[in-house]
Amino acid sequence: MPLTQMKFEFVWPHIAIHTSEMSSVNEPDFCAYVYVSLFCRHTVQHSLSQLCAVMVKHETPDRWPALLQLLNQSTKSSNPHDRQIGLMLLNKVMESNPEPFKPHYCQLLQLFSTVLQDHNNPTALYYCILTLTAITAYTGTEEMNQMRSIIPSLIVALKYLIKADQNQASEAMEVFNELMESEVSIIVPHIADIVRFCLEVGSDTALSDSLRVKALSCIAFLIKLKSKAVLKQKLLNPILQAIFPVLVAAPPPGEQDPEDEEDDSGDGSDNDNPKHCAAQVVVCIIDTMALHMPPEKLFQQLMPLTQACLASENPYQRKGALMCLAVLAEGCADHIRTKMLSSVLQTVCQSLSDSNQVVRSAGLFALGQFSEHLQPEVSKYCTEIMPLLLGYLSSLNQAKVGHVTKAFYALENFMENLGADIEPYLPTLMETMLSALNNTENLKIKELAVSAIGAIANAAKELLVPYFPPVIESLKGFLTATTEEMRSLQTQSLDTLSVLARTIGKDVFSPLAAECVRLGLNLTDTIDDPDLRRCTYSLYSAVSTVSPDCLTPHLTAITTVMLLALKSNEGITGRDHKRTHAGACLFTNPVEEKAALTLCDTTSIHISLRFSVENAYIDEKEDACDALGEIAFTLLKLLDVVLPCFVETVRKEHERQVVMGVLETMNSVIKSCKEEVFKNPSRLKEISYVIRDVLKKKGGGGGDEADDEEQQAEYDAMLQEFAGEGIPLLASSVPADNFAPFLNDLLPLIMSKAKSSCTVADRSFSVGTIGEILHALVSVSGGRGVAGRLSNRLLPVLVAGVRDSDPEVRNNSVFGLGCLAQAAGPIIVSDFPMMLSVFSNMLTKESDLRVIDNLCAQVYLLLSPITRYAQQVVPALVARLPLKEDMEENKTVFSFPAQYSHQHAAGTLLLVIYLQCLSVIPQLFFCLSSTETQNTLAMLMKEFAQHHSADFQAAVTSLPGEQKAKLSAAISAS
């Protein structure tokens, strides 16, 4: 190697470090040296191009014309090697600082269009596509048509690049993700071609795993962003036909899931996750379909494939079908619960006794998914499922940790919702868990058992008291561990300890409260781990519900750590981490995360693990926020510390997940503490303004089509909903006149979402929030006056809402009108006949049972001050009883007649109405589940019995003897 080259390779990093200190980079001699040296050894080429990239970070291209000239000459050279070098240099400087080159984008796109035709020069294709990827996020409307026209050539170029170098092709495939994320409208005309290309690559078993995963991940991302376009172009069936064989194929030798192997002896760690990458990404695709496509259309295409595989002799086909059913459980939960729960649950339960462990393992995973997402209906099958799971755990060889993990996953999810129904199984459950804690050496098994005890405690509560001493004795050893290998078990033990504090009862747990606080502080003082700190926050908040005085001496130390966590940026790297790996920005649930961790190439695994670290810090922020809020409920002295931090976090935090958590917790604090929150006179203004700021925010990015705007609106909807929920809480916590100026500021932001051009979700949110605000004004000082002043603005919005095409919007609007009538009362009584007419017309046309129930309740509210309409309206309402869906409204429905009969018992006009109602009211008594509502109705019947005893006796004659006795006892007690 020439001496100059050797010296350059040694010194160039040092030159790069000091480039920012150079006043200007415009020396022709340097460019000449670059030009000559670029054609030397490959490592020198890369070194020089990277040096130029560093320099471009500090010098805009217009201040370095020689560089532009060099790029122009080399990229357009007739020599293929020269073009390679020029495109490599262009790629490095563009990736370093793409925005200053924006005036040259149109010219660059013309160059790319030419280079992409150079199929015999794969290196040039590679650098061309990487550069296109780098500029995509910075292109504007003027480059859109050029970008769109390049897509067909891009697909062809990638095919040639795959033949030449699969690693480079895998990296270049990132261009599709960048296009979808930044400018999805560019690829919309080419969706069918992109899907076909990605399916061809993803289905080719001769290609590398990383390349196939990249292609399949593109399809999943495309479905997430453009599910309507995929359906419209009839691509669903071709996608399923291509990916299903990948899902159900037997994995290549050496790529079996560890828990599928009879001799599995893994430790259950993430390293034992399935290695069959392409199949795992197919699972993600189906999961994404379930979340973003109409269930009826998806099941119509998917179930024939699934059923055929379930009937197959091939265990991997049966496994694939079960995995498919499993991941449908979340996105299609309502469809499965209402139309096919019994049949699919029977299929899954049968798989647990399959002769092949591959199938049994998939069945356990499916049962866990069903137990998590199909509640509460799935709990009705307790007597069938619990014996299966208990038998399964008792018969498992504990060395097969991966298998045990899935069994515990299913068991935990199922137990969480059993409540007192868990009692018959409690002795066997606790014997199994305590045996695992005391007799097993495997730390993963211990961790699973500790987690399961938390799930058992959530269901059993005080029923767990007899087992509390041995559980605590076992946990103590794990909680004080100091080694890194024990960290996961220690963290889980803290979580379970928090659950026990909340569920086992104050009398049992209080003696341990102070020791728990000291334990948490010692751990955070000695161990720097976001997951562990997160668990100590939960422990503190749990202790605050049992023995708040134990926290008082340590408040400064506890709140300091939590507030630092909320303000910290540690572990959060921003947008650029999303660009590194095709699947990473897609995976948002446990199934997808599992697939992300299975990617074979080292880079992908590194990125997935980095995501876990970053998410741990975000989770820590959320849990710190929740804990601060809960501790503040008992310790009101913390409000002046906690609330300003919440407001600041909402304003400055970039992670939406954290902001949502803060808003939710802030709402909980306001709901629990009410006027205590606003003793500081500035607090109302601060919180009102931060809610206003969230409601005003619009999401950025994402193309210019209506579909893209709708997708962006979906991203923001939940955040705005949390903010909107705070408005009625403010209204219920302070005198109405104090809140009125801020309410006037906030209402236009809420009302703007009620327009017919808005989405159903926005319209429902708008009228629902208006209704809750009015409901809050009913019970606060000055509420009637404020509601009356607002009525002219709100009444047209709510009346329009009752005519909406969506039942949820209609239901919320009916509720809002009833609340307006209650809140404003006599101020708007002249509007009551019009509102009653609107409701009466609705009753004749409405088909949604929940809306009908709500209508019955709100009509009674309107009748109170205008009784002259009762004779015409009450019989029609009684005909709608008993309520079918919204049982909460029974209280309103029966409270009014009770009050009405008391006031007008002797009224001749109402005698007919009473007699019409009388025949159904005794039967209604036994349809009610609420004791409070039964008592209200009993009072009404007592009035009837006193004033119309013969008619009342005739009405109850048809009741069975047992019901007569219960009715008589209830009336006597009222």
PEJO-V51084 format. One line per field, one symbol per residue. phi: phi as a letter, one per 40 degrees, with the letter a starting at -180 (. if undefined). A space follows every 50 residues. Layout:
BEGIN
phi=???
END
This chain:
BEGIN
phi=.ddccdccccccccccdccccccabacdcccccddccccccdccdccccc cccccccbbcdccbdccccccccccbcccdcccdcccccdccccccaccc cdcbccccccccdcccccccbcccddcccccdcccdcbcbcccdccdccc ddccccccccccccaccccccccddcccccccaccccdcbdccccccccc cccccccccccccdcccccccccccbcccccccfcccdccccccdccccc ccdgbccdccccbdbcbgcccccdbcccccccdcccccdccbbcdccccd cccdcccccccccccccccdccccdccccccbdcccdcbacdcccccccc ccbccbcdcdccccccccccccbbccdccccdcccdcccccccccccccc cccddcccdccccccdbcgcccdcccdcdcccccccccbbcccccccccc ccccccccccfcccddccdccccccdcccccbccccccccccccdcdccc dcbchccccdccdccccccdcccccbbcaccccdcccccdcccccbadcc cdcbdcccccccccccccbcgbbgccccccadcccccbadcccccdcccc cdcccdccccdccccccccccccccccdccccccbcccdccccdcccccd cbccccdccdcccccccccccccfcccbcccccccccccccdcccccbcb gggbccccccccccccdcccccccccccccccbbddcccdccccccddcc cccccccccdccccdccccdccccdccdbbdgccccccccdcccdccccc cccccccccccccddcccccccccfccbdcccdcccccccccccbcbccc ccdcddcccdcccdcbcccccccddccccccccbbccccddcdcccdccc cccbdcccdcdccdcccdcbcdccdccccccccccccccccccccccacc ccccccdcccdccdcccccccccc
END
